[in-house]
Amino acid sequence: MNRTALRELLEKVQAGEVRARQAAETIESMAVREVGDFAQVDGHRAMRTGLPEVVYGEGKTGAQCARIAAELDRLGHPVLVTRLDAAKAKAVRRAVPAGTWHPQARLFARRRGVDPEPLRGPVAVVCAGTSDIPVAEEAAVTVETIGQPVERLYDVGVAGIHRLLTRVPALRGAGACVVVAGMEGALPTVVGGLVGVPVVAVPTAVGYGASLGGLAALLGMLNSCAPNVAVVNIGNGFGAGCFAALANRIGRMKDEE
């Protein structure tokens, strides 16, 4: 259940089309749905936070991912399963045939039941190099599954900064930015100095030995002198996509009384 579905249900109660007790039972029944003896689906998360529940695929079997995804789909929620390999994705696809497997992003997604929101613009997903694209795609597909448009700006790192500067109009038309970079992690600061919207920086493990598996980029981003830059963990494209999508929302209009 998301906010739109809740509002529609309450309107039916107000119009006398649905009994109050029936509506209460419907809302209560969707709070927690047990899936076997290994998972509990949070049916109210989209209503509570504006973001659907997401399945983290690593550490789960393909059968477990498939059963959780099928329950989310049955409830009419968007389905997003992250960090999947091809074998697990095949199992999830059998359970939710209407979804799409994104191998580069290691995501399985089915967009549906998304609340319409007034937005500032598309979310710009920017990455420094081609090697950063898998993490950038995780962010981009996450934003799209949440129901927002994405502008992809790839291979625009600071080593050839003229490539980024040609894309400034697209950056400035965005409502929020996700910026993915490895090596020294300088790109988010540059983007932050060009735009007046929130920038979510994502360090990656791309780089030679002294990059320390993304730690150098993480520390560089945490020390950004651009005040509109916030940082997520190494490789966390999913978290960056969620944060950017929330930041891109103008805010729900007050319902007319």
Buried (B, 14 or more C-beta within 10 A) or exposed (E): BBBBBBEEBBEBBEEEEBEEEEBEEBBEEBBEBEBEEEBBBBBBBBBEEBBBBBBEBEEBEBBBBBBBBBBBBEBBBBBBBBBBEEEBBBBBBEBBEEBBBBEEBBBBBBBBBBBEBEBBBBBBBBBBBEBBBBBBBBBBBBBBBBBBEBBBBBBBBBEEEEBBEEBEEBBBBBBBBBBBBBBBBBBBBBBBBBBEBBBBBBBBBBBEEEBBBBBBBBBBBEEBEBEBBBBBEBBBBBBBBBBBBBBBBEEEEEEEE
